[in-house]
Amino acid sequence: MRHLALLLASTVLLFAADKPAAAPAKVAPKYQEGSCCDKATKRGDKCNHPCCVKAAKVGKVCDHCNEPVKK
């Protein structure tokens, strides 16, 4: 009886560990499509416009080049 319980517990743990991880949530694009920042990111660079550099220093995205979507 003890071996059966151990086998059952091992089987449950095996199947629980075999489940794939949940897919990560889709992240909204950081930059507006076609903006200078978007083009630089696609090239693998950082945008070097003064307004974009200033916004990046404070951890934001330039509102002048990447206008927020109006609802």
C-alpha positions in Angstrom: 0.0 0.0 0.0 2.9 2.4 0.8 4.5 1.8 -2.6 1.2 2.5 -4.3 0.8 5.8 -2.6 4.4 6.7 -3.5 3.9 5.7 -7.1 0.7 7.8 -7.2 2.4 10.8 -5.7 5.3 10.5 -8.1 2.9 10.3 -11.1 1.0 13.3 -10.1 4.2 15.4 -9.6 5.5 14.2 -13.0 2.4 15.3 -14.8 2.2 18.6 -13.0 5.8 19.4 -13.9 5.3 18.4 -17.5 2.7 21.1 -18.2 4.1 24.0 -20.4 4.4 27.4 -18.8 1.7 29.9 -19.6 2.4 32.1 -22.6 3.5 35.6 -21.6 1.1 38.4 -22.0 1.4 40.3 -25.2 3.3 43.5 -24.6 2.1 46.7 -26.3 4.7 48.2 -28.6 6.8 50.8 -26.9 7.1 53.1 -29.8 4.7 54.3 -32.5 5.1 52.4 -35.8 7.4 54.4 -38.1 8.7 56.8 -35.6 12.4 57.6 -35.3 12.6 55.6 -32.1 10.9 52.6 -33.8 13.3 52.7 -36.8 16.3 53.0 -34.5 15.2 50.0 -32.4 14.6 47.9 -35.5 18.2 48.7 -36.5 19.4 47.7 -33.1 20.3 51.3 -32.1 19.0 53.9 -29.7 17.4 57.1 -31.2 19.8 60.0 -30.8 17.3 62.9 -31.3 17.8 65.3 -28.4 14.1 65.0 -27.3 14.2 61.2 -27.3 17.5 61.1 -25.4 16.1 63.4 -22.8 12.9 61.3 -22.4 15.0 58.1 -22.2 17.0 59.5 -19.3 13.9 59.7 -17.2 12.6 56.3 -18.4 9.9 57.6 -20.7 9.2 57.7 -24.4 9.3 61.0 -26.3 5.8 62.3 -26.7 6.8 64.5 -29.6 8.0 61.7 -31.8 5.7 59.0 -30.4 2.4 60.7 -30.0 0.1 59.0 -27.6 -2.9 57.3 -29.1 -6.1 59.4 -28.6 -9.1 57.5 -27.5 
